[in-house]
């Protein structure tokens, strides 16, 4: 075990069995002889191997040079984590790391049976891993004896403060023996963490890992610009394009998690949900499904997924943009762990592009801006996978020869290959057609908000149809018509693909839609002689392109002003609108209009209205009332 010098033999052997060839920077830093027995404040990013790092740092303090643990009694070490998932993950890591040293490890986390935890503590444990609230409960109920503690570890200390566990942490640290060793691990060291270290650590060694200079070097960041209505379709194409062994999709709300879970289940993806409304048992089963391969996609909220570690997680998708750079890094840190590569894809609606740019700048990461995979790109990727499938390299077994020869004699090689292709495609969800981002619209928005212009290769304009045909739909702006529901309706009832729909021109009472020649035929065949879609929307084929040169209504519903007639005044000549504001009082009207309406016709008045009295007149009148007769 010469490659792990300075480590207890049992720990070094466990690392070798686990497949460790080298240690990460934070793990190597914890073996520094200058740190032996000292407190430490360590800042290292998520996924840098912190669990093994503080496991290595605690080993000399717990084992005391004997190499093996004695019989379990009162805990020697306490590890505090912010969430149940992270605490259970830490427990699993420490179990294999200390297995050959004979350690007994117990967990105390919220949501689990507290009676079972109490019995485990009564039997004895060398290391206890738990969440702040549950550990405080056990200490107050005298079921957790921390009088023999030699080391206390705070994992993700900044997250624990953010989640409001300051009081619980201070209670635990004040109840622990004063001569203990305290190790704090945090992704960042804000002022609150520095104050906590000053109050509860003694001459702590400050360790900053050099990898902080380059955030998540093993993660490829991609920002994918989409039309807002295509967000879910883009996620489907991403999952299909990468075919990751494990993927996680982050949403901002529980409702979004439930919606995407139902949608992806219907599309044939093996999906599990992870949100705060699930019980601890349900969350444990969901994560176990991801680990053993029964599910490949996890849809989660930020809080539910905090601290989870899924082995082989290759793809992170941000279905909803995070609220701050720290959340972006936390989400992305679920992949690219322990030297493995990963992809973090942000699905960015056009109207949120500047927010995405600010998030990336704040996180100090560089993303490649592109379009999400198209249906054709997903299909080509599938063909590459089929051609490279390792099953074709396996030799023909003896028990297969007779059946293979019978299939060749009956169907021939070409039909067998076609059947293989069909079966391969049927086992996967069909990719989605995505709308092209309008470059002209994006540039207009760029001029309004000052964003950097889009590249030509990133957002091409929707193609024109040289042989296309125009149709009129009997719904327009006044009926709240919008392309985001017109296009799905045409695809659903007209049997169209999005690529067959061209320009859409909204008018006050109708909408003009251009279709390709193939799309026009499919629409006419689908709607039949009735020529109607849902909501009784009539479809009228046009002989040619509509005349857009006519004056178009403006936002207020009036015709745009044309050339001014000779002799016309500067005032716009148009009919009075019924919505035009009328004078509130007769005195507000022009003088020549005031006397047009007889005073006797005014509601509730028999004659002209007297002028209002001023303050002096009111005062004189009051004095006159009080004066005796």
N, C-alpha and C positions, 0 to 999 in steps of 0.2 A: 504494500500500500504506500509505496514511496511517493506517488504523485499527490497524496493527501497528507503531507507532513504536518505535524502539529495537531492532528486530530486523534481522538481516542480510537483505538483499533476497532471497536464494535461499530462506531459511527462511520469510520472510513470504509469498513466492509459493506455497510448498508448503502453507502453512496455508490460503491462499485457495482453492487448487485442491481442498483436502480439504473445503471447505465451512465453515470456521470463520468465524463472524461476530464472536464475542466470545471472550475467554479466561476460563477458570475462575479463581476466587480464587487457587489455588495457582500457576497459570501466571502470573498477573499479578504475584504477589509475587516470583517469580524474576526479573522484569525490573527490580526496584528498583535504581537506580544505586548505592545503598549496598552492594549485594551483589556488585558487580563485582570478580571475582578473589578473593573471600573464601570461607572454608569456611562450610558451613551445616548446621544440624540442623533438619529440616523435619518437622513432624507434620501429617499430613493423612489423611483417611479413604480407604478403598478406593473407587475409582470417581471420584475427584476430578480426574483428568487428570494424575497425577504423572509419567507417562512423558514426555509432551510437556513438562511443566514442567522436568524436569532436562535434557531435550534443549535447551530454550531457554537454560537456565542455562549449559550447557557450551559453547554455540556461540561466544561471544566468546573463551573460553579456547583453543578448538581452532582457530578460523579466524584469530584474531589480526588482524582488520580487513581481510583480503584478500578475503573473500567466497567463495573457492573453495579446496578442498583441493588440495595438491600430490600427487605420485605417492605411492601407499601404500608404507609401509615398516614400521618398528616402530610398534606401536599408540600413539596419542596419548591415548586414553581407555579406561577399563576399567569396565564396568557389571556388578555382581554381584547376582544374584537368587537366591532360595532354592530354586526348583524349575525343572525343565526347561521346563514349560509357560509359566511366567512369563518365563523368559529368552528363549524363542523369540518370545513375544508382544512383549517389549521390542524385540527385533531387528526385527520387522516394523514397529513404530511408528517406530523411528529410521530405517529404510530410506526410508520415504516422506518423513519430515521433512527428511532430509539428501540426498535424491535429487538435487535441482537444484544442491546444493553439491559434488557429485562425490565423496561419501564412500563408502568401502568398509567394510562391516561384516561381521564374522565372529562365529560362535558357537562356544562350547566348553561342551557340556553332557553330563552323564552319560547313558549309554544310546545315544549316537550313536557312529559309527565314528571312533575317535581318529586313525586314519591320514588320513582325509579332512580332519579339523580341522587336523592338522599341515601338510598340503599347503597349505591355505588360509592358514595363518599364514605359511608360507614365501613365498607370493606377496605378502603384505603386506596390512595392514588399518589403517584409521584408528581404528576403534572395535571393541573386542572385548566381547561380551556372554556371560556364562557363569555356571555354578553354582560354588560355592566348591570342592568336591572336585575337579572336572575342571580348574579353573584351577590349583589347586595341583599337579596331576599334570603339566600342561604346563610350569609354571615349574621344577619339579624336573628335568624331562627336557630343559630348555633349548630347548624348542620354542616357548616364549612369552617374548619379550624385552620386559620392562616398564621398561627403563631410560629410555625416552623419554616415559613417561607424564606428561601434564599434568593429568589429572583422573581421580579414582576416585569412582564412585557406588555406594552401598549401597542397593539398593531393598528395601523390606520388611525393614529391619534387625532389627526385633523378631522377625519370623518366623524369620530365619536363626539367631538366638540360641536360640529355642525348639526348633529342629530340631537343635541341637547343633553348629553350624558355627563356634563361637567360635575354636577353635584355627586353623582354616583361614583365617578372616578376619584374625586377627592375623598369621599367616604372610604373607599377601598384602600387608597394609598395611606390614609391616616391610620387605618386599622392594622395595616401590615407592619411587621417589625421594622424598626428604624434602621437597622444594619443591613437591610436587604440590598440587592443590586437591582437597579431600575433601568430598563432599556425601552426607549421610545422610538417607534418607527412611524414615519409620516411622509407622504408624498411631497408636502410643502411644509414650511415652518413659518406660519404666520405669527403675529404678536401673541395670540392666546396660547399657542403651543410653547413659545419661548418662556412665557410667564409660568406655565405649568411645570416646565423643566426646572426653572429656577427654584420653585417652591418645593418640589418633591424629588430632585436629584442632587447628588453631591459631586461637584466638580465634573460635570458630565463632559465626555469627549464628543465634540461635534464632528460628525462624519458626513460629508457630502459626496455623492457618487458622481463621477465624471460623466456618466451617461445622461445626466440631466441636461447637458449642453445640447444634446440632440435627442429630441423627444421621439420615442418609439421608432428607432431606426429599422426595426424588422417589420414595420407596418407600411403598406402602400396605401396612401390616401387618394381617394378618387371622389370628385364632386361631379355629380351627374345632373345636368340641367333638363328639366321636364316641364311639360304643360301641367298645371295643377291637377287637372282631371285625370292625368295618366300616372299619378304617383303610385297607386297600387299595382298597376300593370308593369311599371318599371321594376318594382320589387320582385314580381313574379319572374321577369326576364333575368334579373340579377341572380336569383336562386337557381334558375335553370342553366344560366351561362356558366357559373362557377361550379355547380354540383358539389359544393363543399361537404366534407364529411360531417361537420357540425357548423351551423350558422346561427346567429342571434340577430333578431330584428328589434330595435328599440323604438318604443312609442312613448308619448308624453302622458297618456291617460289610460286608466283601466278600460274605459269604453273602447278606445282604439285597439287595445290588446284583444278584447273579445271580438271585435269586428274582424280584424285581420285573421284571428285564429279560425273563425267560422269560414271566412272566404278561402283561406289556404287549405283547410280541410276539404272543402268542396272541390278544390282543384287537384286533390290527390297527394298533397304534400303531407309527410309525417310530422305533425306539429304538436308542440306542447306550449301552454301559456304559463306565465310567471308574473303574477301581480299581487298587490297587497291584500286583495280580498280572499285569497286562497289560504287554507289552513297550512300549518307547518307540515303535516303529513302529505298534503297534496303537492306542496312545493318540493318536498323531498322526492316523491315519486316522479315528478316532472324532470328533475335534474338527473335522477337515476336512469330515466328513459333516454336521455341524451347521452349519458356515459356508456350505456350498454348497446347503443345503436338502434333501439326501437324507434326513436325519433331523431330527426336530423335538423329541425328548425325549432328554435325557441323564440317566442315573441314575449317581450318583457317590458316592464316599466323600469325606470332608473333605480328606484328604491328597492324593488324586488330583486334586481340583478346585481346589487352592490356587493362586490367582493366574491362573486361566484367564479369558479375556475372550471372550465369544461375542457378536458384534454382534446387536442386536435381541432380546436375551434379555428377555422380558417377564414371565416367571413363575418364581418359585423356590418349591418345595414342600419342607417339612421333613417327610419321612416318619418319621424318628426325631428326637426333640427333641435339640438340641445339648447338650453337657455344660456349657457356660459361655456368658456373654454375648458374649465376644469371638468365639467360633465362630458365634454367631447373627448378629452383624454381618458377619462375613466371608462367610458363606453368602449373606446377603441382599444384600451389596454386589455380587454378580454381576449384578444387575439395577439399573435406575435410574441408569445411568451416563451421563456426558456430557450431562446435562440431559434424558434420556429418562425416562419414567415406567415403573414396574414394580410388581409385586405379590409380596409375600413371605407365603406362607400356611403357618401351623403347624397340622399335623394333631394335635390334642391329645386322646388318650384321656381319659375322665372321671377315671380314677384318677391322671392326671399333670397335672391342671389347676393345682395349686399350684406344681409345678415350672415350668410354662410362665409363670406369673405372676412367679415369682422371676427367670427369665431375662429377661423383658421389662423388669422394674424395673431389673435390673442393667445392661441395655443402654441404659436411658433412652429407650425408644421406647414409643409408645402404639399398641396394637393394638385393632382392632374385634373383639369376641367375637360369634360367630354360629354358625349351623349350616352344614355343607357344602352345596353345591348339590344339591337333590333331583333325581330323575329327571324330574319335571314341569318344573322350572326349566331343566334342560338342554334339554329338548324345546322349550320356549318360546324359548330363546335360539337354537336351530337355526332355528326358523321366522323369527325376526327376521333372521338372516343370509341366509336364502334370499330373503326379500322384498327385502332391500337389496342383493342381489348386483349388482355392476356389469355383469354380462353382459347383464342385461335392458335396460340403457341404450344398448347398442351398436346402431347402425343395421343394418338387414338388408342384407347384401351381395348383389350381383347374382348370384353363383354359388350362393347359398343359396335364392333365391326359388322356384325350381321345386320343390325338395325340400320346403320348408316348406309350400307350397300343396298338394302331394300328401299330406302328412301330415295337414293340416287336412281335406282332402276325405275321406280314408279313416277317420280316427279322431275328428275333432272336437276342439275346443279343450279341453273338459273332460277327456277321456281323455289328451290330451297333457300337460295340467297334472298329472294324477295320476301319469303315468309319470315326469315330472320330479321330483315329490316323492319317489316311491319310490326313484329312482336316487340322489337326494341323501341320503336316509336310509341306503341300503345302503352308501354309501361311508364311513360313520362308525360307530364302535363304539357299541353300545347303552349308554345310561347304566344305572347300578346303583340298585336300590332300597335305601335306607338305613334302618336301625332308628332309631326315635326314642329320644333319651336320656331315661331315666326321671327326671322331676323329683323324684319322691318319694325315689328312691334317692340322687340327687345331694344332696338336702337333708339326708338322714340322714348322708351322708359329710361334708357341710359342718359339721354339729354336732359330729362326731367330731374333725375336724382343724382347725376354726376358719376355714375358707375363707369368703369372701363368698358369699352365697346367689345361686343362678342366677335369672335373670329368667324370667318366665312365657313371654315370646315367644322365648326361646332354647332351651328344652328342654321341649316339651310332652309330656304323658304319652301313652303308647300308647293310641289310641282304643279305646273299648268298642264291641262289636258288638251293637246292639239285637236283631238277628235271628240272632245267632251260634249256634254249636253246639259242644258240648264233646265231647272225645274223651279216652280213657284210653290211655296207652302203657305197655307192660309193662316199664318200666325206671324206676328211681328213684335216690334218693340212694345207696343201698347198692351200686348198679351204676355209681356215679360219673357219673350223668347231669348234664348241664349245658346251659343254653340255647344256649351258643356252638357246640355241635355238634348239638344237637337241631334248631335252626332250619334250618341248611344241609341237614340230612338230609331234613327235611320238604319243603323247597323242591326238592331234587334228585329225590327219589323220589315225592313227591306232586304235583309240577308246580305248586307254590304260589309266590306272590310274598310277600315279607316283610310287606307291608302287609295281607295276608290272615290273618296270624297275630297273635292277641291275647295274652291273659294266659297265663302258664305257671306252674303250681303243682307244685312237686316234693314228692313224698311218699317214704317209705322204700322202697316196692316198686313204685311206679307214678308216672306224671306225668300231670297233667291239662292239656290244651291247648285253648284256645278258638280257633275259626276263624270267619271270616265265612261267610255263607250260600254265597257263590260258592266260597270256599276249601274248605268242607266237601264240596260236590259234586265239585270237582276231585280232592280227596284220595280219596274213595270210588271215583271212576272210575279213578284211577291205580293203586290197590292191588288192585282187583278182589276176587273172592270170597276170596282167600287171607288178606286183612286183615293182611298183614305187611309190614314195612319191612326195611331191611338189618339184619344181625345178629339176624335172627329176632325182631324187636320186633313184638309184636302190637298192633293198633290196634282199640279197642273203642268204637263210637259210644255216647254216653250220651243218655238221654231228656231230661235236663235238666241244670241246673248242679250240680256236685258239692256235697256238704254240707261246707262248711269250718268249721262251728261245732263239730265234734267236736274233742276234744283232739288236738293235733298233737305228734308226737315232738319232743323237744328234741335238742340236738347230740349227747348221749351215747347217743341211741337209746331213752330211756325216755319213757313217757307223761308229759305235763305234769301237775303236781299239781293235782287238782281240789279241791272243797270237802272239808274235813276232817270225817270222820264223828264223830258225837257220842261223846265218851268216848275218842277216839283220842289217843295221845301225840303229842308234838312230832316224834318221829322219823318220817321218811317211810315209809309202809307200802307196800312193793313187794317183788317177788320178788328174791332174790339173783341178781346177775349173775355169769356165769362168769368175767367179767373183773375181778371185785372182788378187791382185793389181800388175800391171806391173811397171817396172822402168820408171820413168818420163823422165829421160835423159839417153843418151847412157853411160855417165860417171858413172851412178849409177849401171849399170849392172856389173857382174863379169868381170875381165880383159880378161879372155879367150873368153868372148862372145862379146866384144866390136867390134872386127874387122870382125865378121861373116857377117855383112851386109855391102855391098859396100857403100862407101860414095856417089857415084853417084846416088844411089837409094833413098837417103834421100830427102824428099819433099822440093823443093825450094832451094836446095844446089847443087852446081856444084863440090865442093871439100871439103876437110876437113875444119872444123871450126877452126879459129884462136883462140888462147888463149886470154882471156879478158885482156885488159890493166889495169895496176894498177894505183894508183893516180899519181906516179912520171912520168910514161909514158904519161899520159894525159896532165900533166902540160908542159912537154917538147914539145909535139905536138902543144899545144896552143901558146907557145912562138915562135915556128918556123913559125906559120901562121902569127903572128903579125910582124915578122922581115921583114924589107923592102928587096926587091930583089936586 
